[in-house]
Amino acid sequence: MKLKICLAVCEYNPLHDGHLVHLDAMRRETGCDFVAVIMSGNFTQRGEIAVMDKFTRAKHAVLSGADCVFELPTVFATSPAEIFAKGAVGLLKNLPGEKTLCFGCESGSKEDFLLAAKILSNESKEFKKLLKTQLNEGVSFARAKVNALEQMELCVDLDLLKSPNNILGVEYTAAIIDSGADIEIAPVRRLGAGYSDHTLYEKLSSASAIRKAISEGKKSKIKSNLPKYVYDDLPDRLPSADDLTFYSLIMSDRKRLKGIIDCTEGLENRIKALLKDSPSLSVLKEKTQTKRYTAARISRITTHSLLGISESFIRKCLRSDLYLNVLAVREGCEELLSEMRKNCRIPLITRKNDVASLTGTALECFEKDVLANDVYGFVTGKRTNEYMMLKI
């Protein structure tokens, strides 16, 4: 009998009650044998340092219903939505069994996501021309895509490209189509506050609102939005790698910055010029940001400067066979994990000895994860062993 695995790509930064709803839906709606998530490590897709270290967040995922937590390598976890999705799907497709990717969305059916993804995967000359025109007018890349499709008057639900979870859902679906992965999709309607809603509610607030409350010293007010085991592990203030990041930008020349993904159109010159009169990273980001250069884009660039991640290396990782690093597993699931290990098409890392099998790009990629973990340990004072796997 084939193993049925339900998959999710996540950050859990931090894990909140909305995530509990999603994890419950994954098992209930797919009837799977195994719930596995691939989670960002110590830095996130918005180019920010995570609220808690990856092992603590992996523990929360297992306590909340996941059977296994893999780490999404840092090179993908800190990249734009398209790379984030391609990296995750490129790894998950190597797992054995019947696979379904379950993602949260604001709207849309399975068919809507498949149609939108097919259109984006088969970019016509007309689309590319309209996209270029939009970009030349100073529109952000995500907005330019929507505007280009609107002008083409295609039979596609454009709302799928206007909200963060939907955009990622379309990117996951496009990555599955482009890679020929044998993965089904299962969109699940998101409940509660929107992804970018910073308002703190009594229940089901967004992770953004929860992080904002912590940054404002209002940690006690978020209690009703989180499982107790998450709340108890939360820091009293958000960690910051700003000083290290600022120093890395000072030390980087224009050529190095230009080699970072999304640092295009002379943005490296803008960053270096504004750096001279900026007393801190937050001020630099505020000065650099425009309608076209979003806050998230600038943050990703600065984080890639800190961690030494170039676009050429990201592209090389996308083309290479990498690994699946297991951060945590539920007690009693060892047999299922063993089954996955035997039949997985890439190395499954559960202990330090497994890393010895990595070579070339895979080893370089893993070393970036180690670096990110070391940086996180340095700025937070909480050191963790990169090679451990938690059993919960």
Summary of the structure (lengths in Angstrom):
residues: 392
radius of gyration: 20.3
end to end distance: 26.6
largest distance: 63.7
contacts: 1339
relative contact order: 0.16
helix: 52%
strand: 12%
